[in-house]
Amino acid sequence: ILRDVDLIAAEDTRTTKKLLQKHGILKKNTISYHDFSGESRIRYIIETLEAGKNIALVSESGTPAIQDPGFKIIQECIEKNIPMTVIPGPNAAISALVLSGLSADNFLFAGFLPKAKAKMKNKLMELALFPYTLIFYESPNRIKTLVEELIGKFGDRKASLVREITKIYEETIRGSLSTILSEIGQRKIKGEIVLVVEGYKKDLIKNFSEEDITRELIKLLKQGISKKSALKIILSRYDIDKQKLYNMATKI
């Protein structure tokens, strides 16, 4: 593919050129396309495609559009009916899920959580009662904070931390969240990190009163959780009709 296309749009042209040289693909036209590329670069790529040229979109380490650049170009191609395809390639989330040993029948890719603490906590509260395996991306300098927050919101669930997949220092730490916290607290963790966490195993509460629901809803709202997120949490805990809950919420 890289040998045959007219142009390569790469997240990092330096790394891509090394790859091309290794495979004997010389004098191939390459341009940069990354998170900070402006609209003019997107417009140039689209116009080149509309002129009948073939372009390969290459990300630095992963698959384009999966926490990597590419989403905007894909959207533009769809809107302008420009044909495209995808070549199956590396994806850290799926690779880490396979290595984790946790259920892969159903899962949610959460990616990087918001950096703002309030938004991060709201997101975790939304996910706390999600019944499927969760996959997070995180940086080395924030991973300890993430694990601590997860223990506080999720409890000590089964988890797996995978870093540097396919590289020399690849490592997988399996166990509970507290086991992982203890391990990473003893040394400095480097590289790209994927944290896979077991989903919530719920038994819906059946015996409750409207007062119990109202009290719990008010408690969640006082914690700074949005009403939308609070309603999701209530529905995940109690065997209650959704419309009945929404009617109760309008009175608060």
PyMOL commands that set and color helices and strands:
alter all, ss='L'
color gray80, all
select helices_A, chain A and resi 13-22+39-50+71-79+92-100+117-127+143-154+177-185+210-222+227-237+242-249
alter helices_A, ss='H'
color red, helices_A
select strands_A, chain A and resi 7-10+30-32+55-58+107-111+133-138+158-163+171-176+193-197
alter strands_A, ss='S'
color yellow, strands_A
deselect
rebuild
show_as cartoon
